[in-house]
Amino acid sequence: MPYRKQQFVNGEIYHIVLRGIDGNVIFRNTDDYYRGIFSIYEFNNAKSVTIRERRKVRAKIKELSREDNRGRASVADDFSVDQRDKFIELFTFCFMPNHPHLLLRQVNDGGITKFMSKFGTGYGGYFNRKYHRKGYVFEDRFHAVHIKNEEQLKTVFVYIHANPISLVQPGWKEKGIEDPEKVIEFLENYKWSSYADYIGKKNFLSVTDRDFILKIMGGEKGCKEFVEYWVRYKGEIREFPEVCLD
């Protein structure tokens, strides 16, 4: 990964976006999304990680996640004891077809850069092997914005989880949200995001550290109300577009 002038500070929060090179789709199907989300969990670890040895665990995660909708085991049950030496605290995520959004806090020196390098190399290697290709999968540098205060944090929380709107209502940023209730339902059921976990639906509970954000947002009810208000009255709380990384 090329040297970057931006230096990340322990204890500070950042909005991160890593885009597929040339805007390419990097999550082509369900298995790719599972692999990506599995990777942001597993690669948040200063210890050596061999994905091959974790394939059985990943298969179990998928099984538990699917069963969870039928009222049985939760994905979190598979990670009841977290033995990672974490680079970062991951607060929120949203995976779009050609890029993931992450909201995180660095906890160790160089943690963000190490984590992003490990994720990019690991997922990129998987992608190239699976699709019989060579070369870069992601842009050479990820984009990062420092979140400086609570209001920016609330804004970026909503923005990250609102990203999938473009999948159900293309052009909404220019035309507005035509059917707010449809969008709200879609966001609550969009699997490749941490939003469901923030509003009390079990999805990928073990992947994110939610206590800090839940306290700021006013719990699960506050998260839900904040996002729904934004969807219904788009733009009124988006006071900090510089943190949104379009």
PAZAPA-4460 file (N, C-alpha, C; in steps of 0.05 Angstrom, whole numbers, plus 32768, in hexadecimal, padded with zeros to 4 digits):
% residues 246
    n_x    n_y    n_z   ca_x   ca_y   ca_z    c_x    c_y    c_z   seq   type   mol
   8011   7FE8   8000   8000   8000   8000   8012   8019   8000     1      M     A
   800D   802C   7FEE   801E   8044   7FEC   801D   8054   8006     2      P     A
   8033   8062   800B   8035   8074   8022   801F   8089   8020     3      Y     A
   8012   808F   8036   7FFD   80A3   8036   8005   80B8   804B     4      R     A
   8000   80D1   8044   8006   80E7   8056   7FF4   80E8   806E     5      K     A
   7FDB   80DF   806A   7FC8   80DF   8080   7FD1   80CC   8096     6      Q     A
   7FD3   80D6   80AF   7FDA   80C6   80C6   7FC2   80C2   80D7     7      Q     A
   7FBE   80A9   80DF   7FA6   80A3   80F0   7FAE   80A2   810D     8      F     A
   7F9C   80AC   811E   7FA2   80B0   813A   7F92   809C   814B     9      V     A
   7F9F   808F   815E   7F91   807D   8170   7F7B   808B   817E    10      N     A
   7F64   807E   8180   7F4D   8089   818E   7F3B   809B   817D    11      G     A
   7F44   80A1   8164   7F34   80B2   8152   7F24   80A1   813F    12      E     A
   7F0E   80AC   8135   7EFB   809D   8124   7EFD   80A7   8107    13      I     A
   7EFB   8094   80F4   7EFE   809A   80D8   7EE8   808B   80C8    14      Y     A
   7EE0   8099   80B3   7ECF   808C   809E   7EE1   8083   8088    15      H     A
   7EE0   806A   8081   7EF2   805E   806D   7EE2   8053   8056    16      I     A
   7EEC   8057   803E   7EE0   804B   8026   7EF7   803F   8015    17      V     A
   7EF4   8026   800D   7F07   8019   7FFC   7EF9   8010   7FE3    18      L     A
   7F00   801C   7FCC   7EF1   8017   7FB3   7EFF   8003   7FA1    19      R     A
   7EEF   7FF4   7F92   7EFA   7FE3   7F7E   7F08   7FF3   7F69    20      G     A
   7F1E   7FE9   7F5E   7F2D   7FF7   7F4A   7F1C   7FFC   7F31    21      I     A
   7F1D   8014   7F27   7F0D   801C   7F0F   7EEF   8019   7F14    22      D     A
   7EE7   8019   7F2D   7ECA   8017   7F33   7EBF   7FFB   7F30    23      G     A
   7ED1   7FE7   7F2D   7EC8   7FCC   7F28   7EB8   7FC0   7F40    24      N     A
   7EA5   7FAF   7F39   7E96   7FA1   7F4D   7EA8   7F8D   7F5B    25      V     A
   7EA9   7F8E   7F75   7EBB   7F7C   7F84   7EAC   7F68   7F96    26      I     A
   7E92   7F6C   7F98   7E81   7F59   7FA6   7E6B   7F51   7F92    27      F     A
   7E70   7F3A   7F84   7E5F   7F32   7F6E   7E47   7F21   7F76    28      R     A
   7E4A   7F14   7F8D   7E34   7F02   7F95   7E34   7EFF   7FB4    29      N     A
   7E22   7EF0   7FBE   7E1F   7EEC   7FDB   7E38   7EE2   7FE8    30      T     A
   7E45   7ECF   7FDC   7E5E   7EC5   7FE7   7E73   7EDA   7FEA    31      D     A
   7E75   7EEC   7FD7   7E89   7F02   7FD8   7E83   7F14   7FEF    32      D     A
   7E6A   7F1B   7FF3   7E62   7F2C   8009   7E69   7F1F   8024    33      Y     A
   7E62   7F05   8027   7E69   7EF7   803F   7E87   7EF7   8044    34      Y     A
   7E96   7EF2   802E   7EB3   7EF2   8031   7EBD   7F0D   803A    35      R     A
   7EB2   7F23   802F   7EBB   7F3E   8036   7EB5   7F44   8053    36      G     A
   7E9D   7F3D   805C   7E96   7F43   8078   7EA6   7F31   808B    37      I     A
   7EAA   7F18   8084   7EBA   7F06   8093   7ED7   7F12   8095    38      F     A
   7EE0   7F1E   807F   7EFB   7F28   807F   7EFF   7F41   8091    39      S     A
   7EEB   7F52   8092   7EEF   7F6A   80A4   7EEF   7F62   80C1    40      I     A
   7EE3   7F4B   80C7   7EE6   7F40   80E2   7F01   7F33   80E6    41      Y     A
   7F08   7F20   80D5   7F20   7F10   80D9   7F3A   7F20   80D6    42      E     A
   7F3A   7F33   80C3   7F53   7F42   80BE   7F57   7F59   80D2    43      F     A
   7F43   7F5E   80E3   7F47   7F71   80F9   7F56   7F63   810F    44      N     A
   7F6E   7F5C   810A   7F7D   7F4A   811C   7F9B   7F4C   8116    45      N     A
   7FAA   7F55   8129   7FC7   7F56   8125   7FD4   7F3A   8124    46      A     A
   7FC5   7F26   812D   7FCF   7F0B   812C   7FCD   7F01   810F    47      K     A
   7FDD   7EED   8109   7FDC   7EE1   80EE   7FC1   7ED3   80EA    48      S     A
   7FB5   7ED8   80D2   7F9C   7ECC   80CB   7F9E   7EBD   80B1    49      V     A
   7F97   7EA4   80B1   7F96   7E93   8099   7F79   7E8D   8093    50      T     A
   7F6F   7E9A   807E   7F53   7E97   8077   7F4C   7E7A   8071    51      I     A
   7F5E   7E6C   8064   7F59   7E50   805D   7F50   7E40   8076    52      R     A
   7F5D   7E46   808D   7F57   7E37   80A5   7F3D   7E40   80B1    53      E     A
   7F33   7E57   80A8   7F1A   7E62   80B3   7F02   7E5D   80A1    54      R     A
   7F05   7E4E   808C   7EEF   7E49   8079   7ED8   7E3B   8087    55      R     A
   7EDE   7E28   8098   7EC9   7E1A   80A6   7EB9   7E2D   80B8    56      K     A
   7EC8   7E3F   80C5   7EBB   7E53   80D6   7EA9   7E65   80C5    57      V     A
   7EB3   7E6D   80AE   7EA3   7E7F   809C   7E8A   7E71   8093    58      R     A
   7E8C   7E57   808D   7E74   7E48   8085   7E60   7E47   809B    59      A     A
   7E6A   7E44   80B4   7E59   7E43   80CB   7E4B   7E5E   80CF    60      K     A
   7E5A   7E74   80CB   7E4F   7E8F   80CD   7E37   7E92   80BA    61      I     A
   7E3B   7E8A   80A1   7E26   7E8C   808D   7E0D   7E7C   8095    62      K     A
   7E13   7E64   80A0   7DFD   7E53   80A8   7DED   7E5F   80BF    63      E     A
   7DFC   7E6A   80D3   7DEF   7E76   80EA   7DE0   7E8F   80E3    64      L     A
   7DEC   7E9F   80D0   7DDF   7EB7   80C8   7DC4   7EB1   80BA    65      S     A
   7DC4   7E9D   80AA   7DAB   7E95   809C   7D96   7E8A   80B0    66      R     A
   7DA0   7E7A   80C3   7D8E   7E6E   80D7   7D83   7E83   80EA    67      E     A
   7D92   7E99   80EE   7D8A   7EAE   8101   7D6E   7EB9   80F9    68      D     A
   7D68   7EBA   80DF   7D4F   7EC4   80D6   7D38   7EB2   80DE    69      N     A
   7D3F   7E99   80E6   7D2A   7E87   80EF   7D2A   7E83   810D    70      R     A
   7D36   7E97   811B   7D35   7E97   8138   7D48   7E85   8146    71      G     A
   7D5D   7E7C   8138   7D70   7E6A   8144   7D8A   7E78   814A    72      R     A
   7DA0   7E6A   8147   7DBA   7E75   8150   7DC1   7E8E   8142    73      A     A
   7DD1   7E9F   8151   7DDA   7EB8   8146   7DF7   7EB6   813C    74      S     A
   7DFE   7EC6   8128   7E1A   7EC7   811F   7E2D   7ECD   8136    75      V     A
   7E24   7EDD   8149   7E36   7EE5   815F   7E3E   7ECD   8170    76      A     A
   7E2D   7EB8   8170   7E33   7EA0   8181   7E4D   7E93   8179    77      D     A
   7E55   7E96   8160   7E6D   7E89   8156   7E86   7E98   815F    78      D     A
   7E83   7EB0   8169   7E9A   7EC0   8172   7E95   7EC9   818F    79      F     A
   7E8D   7EB7   81A0   7E87   7EBE   81BB   7EA0   7EC7   81CA    80      S     A
   7EB7   7EBD   81C2   7ED0   7EC6   81CE   7EE1   7ED3   81B8    81      V     A
   7EE6   7EEC   81BA   7EF5   7EFB   81A6   7F12   7EFC   81AF    82      D     A
   7F23   7EEE   81A0   7F3F   7EEC   81A7   7F51   7EFC   8194    83      Q     A
   7F45   7F0F   8186   7F55   7F1F   8173   7F65   7F34   8181    84      R     A
   7F7B   7F3B   8176   7F8B   7F53   817E   7F84   7F68   8169    85      D     A
   7F6F   7F78   816F   7F63   7F89   815B   7F73   7FA2   8154    86      K     A
   7F73   7FA8   813A   7F7F   7FC1   8130   7F6C   7FD9   8135    87      F     A
   7F52   7FD4   8132   7F3F   7FE9   8133   7F25   7FDF   8141    88      I     A
   7F14   7FF2   8149   7EF9   7FEC   8151   7EE8   7FF3   8138    89      E     A
   7ED9   7FE0   812F   7EC8   7FE4   8118   7EAC   7FEA   8121    90      L     A
   7EA3   8003   811C   7E88   800B   8125   7E72   8004   8112    91      F     A
   7E75   800B   80F9   7E61   8006   80E5   7E6E   7FFD   80CB    92      T     A
   7E5E   7FEF   80BA   7E68   7FE9   809F   7E50   7FE7   808C    93      F     A
   7E56   7FEB   8073   7E42   7FE6   805E   7E51   7FDF   8045    94      C     A
   7E4A   7FC8   803A   7E57   7FBE   8021   7E45   7FC3   800A    95      F     A
   7E50   7FD2   7FF7   7E43   7FD7   7FDD   7E51   7FC7   7FC8    96      M     A
   7E45   7FC3   7FB0   7E51   7FB1   7F9C   7E6E   7FB8   7F95    97      P     A
   7E75   7FD2   7F95   7E91   7FD8   7F8D   7EA1   7FE6   7FA3    98      N     A
   7E97   7FE6   7FBC   7EA7   7FF1   7FD2   7E9A   7FEC   7FED    99      H     A
   7EAA   7FEA   8002   7E9F   7FE9   801D   7EA3   8004   802B   100      P     A
   7E90   800B   803C   7E93   8022   804E   7E98   8017   806A   101      H     A
   7EAA   8024   8079   7EB0   801C   8094   7EB2   8035   80A6   102      L     A
   7EA8   8033   80BE   7EAB   8047   80D2   7EBA   803A   80E9   103      L     A
   7ED2   8044   80EF   7EE3   8036   8102   7EF3   8049   8113   104      L     A
   7EFF   803E   8128   7F11   804D   813A   7F2B   803E   813D   105      R     A
   7F41   804B   8139   7F5B   803E   813C   7F61   803A   8159   106      Q     A
   7F6B   8021   8160   7F71   801B   817C   7F8E   8015   8180   107      V     A
   7F9D   8010   816A   7FBA   800B   816C   7FC9   801B   8157   108      N     A
   7FE2   8022   815C   7FF2   8031   8149   7FF2   8024   812E   109      D     A
   7FEB   8034   8119   7FEB   8029   80FE   7FD5   8016   80F9   110      G     A
   7FC1   8014   810B   7FAD   8000   8109   7F9C   8001   80F0   111      G     A
   7F93   8019   80E8   7F82   801C   80D1   7F90   8013   80B8   112      I     A
   7FA9   801D   80B4   7FB8   8016   809C   7FBD   7FF8   809B   113      T     A
   7FC4   7FEC   80B1   7FCA   7FCF   80B2   7FB0   7FBF   80AC   114      K     A
   7F9A   7FC8   80B8   7F81   7FBA   80B4   7F78   7FBB   8097   115      F     A
   7F79   7FD3   808B   7F71   7FD7   8070   7F83   7FC8   805D   116      M     A
   7F9D   7FC7   8062   7FAF   7FB8   8052   7FA9   7F9A   8053   117      S     A
   7FA4   7F91   806B   7F9F   7F74   806F   7F84   7F6C   8061   118      K     A
   7F70   7F7E   8064   7F57   7F78   8057   7F59   7F79   8039   119      F     A
   7F66   7F8E   802E   7F68   7F91   8012   7F78   7F7A   8005   120      G     A
   7F8E   7F72   8012   7F9E   7F5C   8007   7F8F   7F41   8009   121      T     A
   7F82   7F3D   8020   7F74   7F24   8024   7F5C   7F20   8012   122      G     A
   7F4B   7F34   8012   7F33   7F32   8001   7F3B   7F33   7FE3   123      Y     A
   7F4E   7F44   7FDD   7F57   7F45   7FC1   7F62   7F2B   7FB7   124      G     A
   7F71   7F1D   7FC8   7F7B   7F03   7FC0   7F65   7EEF   7FBB   125      G     A
   7F51   7EEF   7FCD   7F3A   7EDE   7FCA   7F2C   7EE4   7FAF   126      Y     A
   7F27   7EFD   7FAA   7F18   7F05   7F92   7F27   7EFD   7F79   127      F     A
   7F41   7F01   7F78   7F50   7EFA   7F60   7F51   7EDC   7F5B   128      N     A
   7F54   7ECD   7F71   7F54   7EB0   7F6D   7F39   7EA6   7F64   129      R     A
   7F24   7EB1   7F70   7F09   7EA7   7F69   7F02   7EAD   7F4C   130      K     A
   7F09   7EC5   7F43   7F01   7ECE   7F28   7F17   7ECC   7F13   131      Y     A
   7F2C   7EBE   7F1A   7F43   7EB8   7F08   7F4D   7ED2   7EFB   132      H     A
   7F53   7EE5   7F0B   7F5E   7EFE   7F01   7F78   7F05   7F10   133      R     A
   7F85   7F1A   7F06   7F9E   7F23   7F12   7F9C   7F42   7F15   134      K     A
   7FAE   7F4C   7F25   7FAF   7F69   7F28   7FA0   7F73   7F41   135      G     A
   7F9E   7F8E   7F43   7F92   7F9A   7F5A   7F74   7F96   7F59   136      Y     A
   7F68   7F92   7F70   7F4B   7F91   7F74   7F41   7FAC   7F7D   137      V     A
   7F4F   7FB8   7F90   7F47   7FD2   7F9B   7F59   7FE9   7F91   138      F     A
   7F50   8001   7F93   7F61   8018   7F8E   7F79   8017   7FA1   139      E     A
   7F8F   8024   7F9A   7FA7   8021   7FA9   7FA5   802E   7FC5   140      D     A
   7F93   8041   7FC8   7F90   804E   7FE2   7F72   804E   7FEA   141      R     A
   7F6D   804A   8003   7F52   804D   800D   7F4E   806A   8014   142      F     A
   7F35   8073   8014   7F2D   808E   801B   7F25   808F   8039   143      H     A
   7F2E   80A4   8047   7F28   80A6   8063   7F22   80C3   806B   144      A     A
   7F0D   80C6   807C   7F06   80E0   8086   7F05   80DE   80A5   145      V     A
   7F11   80F1   80B2   7F12   80F2   80CF   7EF7   80FD   80D9   146      H     A
   7EEA   80EF   80EB   7ED1   80F7   80F7   7ED8   8106   8111   147      I     A
   7ED1   8120   8111   7EDC   8131   8126   7EC9   8137   813D   148      K     A
   7EAF   8132   8139   7E9C   8138   814F   7E84   8126   814D   149      N     A
   7E73   8129   8162   7E5C   8117   8164   7E48   811B   814D   150      E     A
   7E44   8134   8144   7E31   8139   812F   7E3B   812C   8115   151      E     A
   7E54   812E   810F   7E5F   8121   80F7   7E5B   8103   80FA   152      Q     A
   7E5F   80F8   8112   7E5C   80DB   8116   7E40   80D2   8110   153      L     A
   7E2C   80E1   8119   7E10   80DA   8114   7E0B   80DB   80F6   154      K     A
   7E15   80F0   80E9   7E11   80F3   80CC   7E1C   80DC   80BD   155      T     A
   7E35   80D4   80C3   7E42   80BF   80B4   7E36   80A4   80BA   156      V     A
   7E2C   80A0   80D3   7E1E   8088   80D9   7E06   8084   80C7   157      F     A
   7DF6   8099   80C3   7DDF   8097   80B2   7DE8   8094   8095   158      V     A
   7DFB   80A3   808C   7E04   80A3   8070   7E0E   8087   8068   159      Y     A
   7E1F   807A   8079   7E29   8060   8073   7E12   804C   806F   160      I     A
   7DFF   804D   8082   7DE9   8039   8080   7DD5   8040   806B   161      H     A
   7DD5   8059   8061   7DC3   8061   804C   7DCE   805B   8030   162      A     A
   7DE7   8053   802E   7DF3   804E   8014   7DE3   803B   8002   163      N     A
   7DD8   8026   800C   7DCA   8013   7FFB   7DB1   801E   7FEE   164      P     A
   7DA8   8036   7FF5   7D91   8041   7FE8   7D94   8041   7FCA   165      I     A
   7DAD   8046   7FC0   7DB2   8047   7FA3   7DAC   802D   7F95   166      S     A
   7DAB   8017   7FA4   7DA5   7FFD   7F98   7D87   7FF9   7F93   167      L     A
   7D77   8007   7FA3   7D5A   8004   7FA0   7D4D   801C   7F93   168      V     A
   7D5A   8034   7F95   7D51   804C   7F88   7D68   805B   7F7C   169      Q     A
   7D72   8052   7F64   7D88   805F   7F57   7D83   807D   7F52   170      P     A
   7D97   808D   7F56   7D94   80AA   7F52   7D86   80B9   7F68   171      G     A
   7D84   80AC   7F7F   7D75   80BA   7F95   7D83   80D3   7F9E   172      W     A
   7D9D   80D5   7F9C   7DAB   80EC   7FA6   7DA4   8105   7F95   173      K     A
   7D9D   8101   7F7C   7D95   8117   7F6B   7D77   811C   7F6B   174      E     A
   7D68   8106   7F6B   7D4B   8108   7F69   7D3C   8108   7F83   175      K     A
   7D4A   8100   7F98   7D3C   80FD   7FB2   7D32   80E0   7FB6   176      G     A
   7D2A   80DB   7FCE   7D1F   80C0   7FD5   7D01   80C0   7FCF   177      I     A
   7CFA   80AF   7FBC   7CDE   80AF   7FB2   7CCB   80A0   7FC4   178      E     A
   7CD5   808B   7FD1   7CC4   807A   7FE1   7CD2   8074   7FFC   179      D     A
   7CD1   8086   800F   7CDF   8083   8028   7CDA   8069   8037   180      P     A
   7CC1   8060   8037   7CBA   8048   8046   7CC7   8030   803A   181      E     A
   7CC8   802F   801F   7CD5   8019   8011   7CF3   8019   8017   182      K     A
   7CFF   8031   8018   7D1C   8033   801E   7D22   802B   803A   183      V     A
   7D12   8033   804D   7D16   802C   8069   7D15   800D   806C   184      I     A
   7D02   8000   8060   7D00   7FE3   8062   7D18   7FD6   8054   185      E     A
   7D21   7FE1   803E   7D38   7FD6   8030   7D51   7FD8   8041   186      F     A
   7D56   7FEF   804D   7D6E   7FF2   805D   7D6E   7FE0   8075   187      L     A
   7D57   7FDC   8082   7D55   7FCA   8099   7D5B   7FAD   8092   188      E     A
   7D56   7FA6   8079   7D5A   7F8A   8070   7D72   7F87   805E   189      N     A
   7D82   7F9C   805A   7D9A   7F9A   804A   7DAF   7F8A   805A   190      Y     A
   7DB7   7F73   8051   7DC7   7F61   8061   7DE4   7F6A   8065   191      K     A
   7DEF   7F78   8051   7E0C   7F7D   8050   7E13   7F98   805E   192      W     A
   7E07   7F9C   8074   7E0A   7FB5   8083   7E07   7FAF   80A1   193      S     A
   7E11   7FC1   80B1   7E0E   7FBE   80CE   7DF4   7FCA   80D9   194      S     A
   7DE4   7FD6   80C7   7DCC   7FE4   80D1   7DB9   7FD1   80E0   195      Y     A
   7DB4   7FB9   80D5   7DA2   7FA7   80E3   7DAA   7FA1   80FF   196      A     A
   7DC4   7F9F   8104   7DCE   7F9A   811F   7DC9   7FB2   8131   197      D     A
   7DC9   7FCA   8126   7DC5   7FE2   8136   7DA7   7FE6   813E   198      Y     A
   7D95   7FD9   8130   7D79   7FDD   8136   7D6D   7FC3   8142   199      I     A
   7D7E   7FB1   814B   7D74   7F9A   815A   7D6F   7F81   814A   200      G     A
   7D76   7F81   8130   7D74   7F69   8120   7D8F   7F5C   811F   201      K     A
   7D90   7F42   8125   7DA9   7F34   8125   7DB2   7F2E   8109   202      K     A
   7DCB   7F37   8102   7DD5   7F33   80E7   7DF2   7F2A   80E9   203      N     A
   7E05   7F3D   80EE   7E21   7F36   80F2   7E2A   7F43   810C   204      F     A
   7E1E   7F3A   8122   7E22   7F46   813C   7E3F   7F48   8145   205      L     A
   7E4F   7F33   813E   7E6B   7F32   8148   7E7D   7F45   8139   206      S     A
   7E75   7F4F   8123   7E88   7F5E   8111   7E8C   7F7B   811C   207      V     A
   7E79   7F87   8128   7E7B   7FA3   812F   7E7B   7FA7   814E   208      T     A
   7E88   7FBD   8156   7E87   7FC7   8172   7E73   7FDD   8173   209      D     A
   7E5B   7FD8   817F   7E45   7FEA   817C   7E3F   7FFB   8194   210      R     A
   7E4A   7FF5   81AB   7E42   8003   81C4   7E46   8021   81C2   211      D     A
   7E5D   8029   81B8   7E64   8046   81B7   7E4F   8055   81A6   212      F     A
   7E49   804A   818E   7E36   8058   817C   7E1A   8057   8187   213      I     A
   7E12   8040   8193   7DF8   803E   819E   7DF3   8053   81B4   214      L     A
   7E07   8058   81C3   7E05   806C   81D9   7E00   8088   81CD   215      K     A
   7E0F   808E   81B8   7E0D   80A9   81AB   7DF2   80AC   819D   216      I     A
   7DE9   8096   8190   7DD1   8097   817F   7DB7   8094   8190   217      M     A
   7DBA   808C   81A9   7DA2   8088   81BA   7D97   806C   81B8   218      G     A
   7DA8   8059   81B5   7DA0   803D   81B4   7D95   8034   8199   219      G     A
   7D8A   801C   8199   7D7F   8011   8180   7D68   8022   8175   220      E     A
   7D58   802C   8188   7D41   803D   817F   7D4B   8056   8173   221      K     A
   7D5F   8062   817F   7D6A   807B   8174   7D77   8077   8159   222      G     A
   7D85   8061   8155   7D91   805C   813A   7D7B   805A   8125   223      C     A
   7D66   804B   812B   7D50   8047   8118   7D42   8062   8112   224      K     A
   7D3D   8071   8127   7D2F   808A   8123   7D3F   809E   8113   225      E     A
   7D59   809E   8119   7D6B   80B1   810B   7D6C   80AB   80ED   226      F     A
   7D6F   8092   80E6   7D71   808A   80CA   7D56   808F   80BC   227      V     A
   7D40   8088   80C9   7D26   808C   80BD   7D20   80A9   80B9   228      E     A
   7D27   80BA   80CC   7D23   80D6   80C9   7D32   80E1   80B1   229      Y     A
   7D4B   80D8   80AE   7D5B   80E1   8097   7D4F   80D8   807D   230      W     A
   7D46   80C0   807C   7D3A   80B6   8063   7D21   80C6   805C   231      V     A
   7D10   80CC   806F   7CF7   80DA   806A   7CFB   80F7   8064   232      R     A
   7D10   8103   8070   7D15   8120   806C   7D32   8124   8063   233      Y     A
   7D39   8117   804D   7D54   8115   8043   7D62   8131   8043   234      K     A
   7D79   8131   804F   7D8A   8149   804D   7D8A   815B   8065   235      G     A
   7D76   8159   8076   7D73   816B   808C   7D88   8166   80A2   236      E     A
   7D93   814E   80A4   7DA7   8149   80B8   7DC2   8144   80AB   237      I     A
   7DC4   8147   8091   7DDE   8142   8084   7DED   815D   8083   238      R     A
   7DF8   8165   809A   7E05   817F   809C   7E23   817D   8096   239      E     A
   7E2D   8165   8094   7E4A   8162   8090   7E50   8151   8078   240      F     A
   7E4B   815A   8060   7E50   8149   8048   7E6D   8141   8045   241      P     A
   7E7F   8150   8051   7E9C   8149   804E   7EA3   812F   805B   242      E     A
   7E92   8124   806C   7E99   810A   8079   7E8D   80F2   806B   243      V     A
   7E7E   80F8   8055   7E6E   80E3   8049   7E7C   80D2   8033   244      C     A
   7E91   80DD   8027   7EA1   80CE   8013   7E90   80C2   7FFD   245      L     A
   7E83   80D3   7FED   7E73   80C9   7FD7   7E85   80BB   7FC3   246      D     A
***
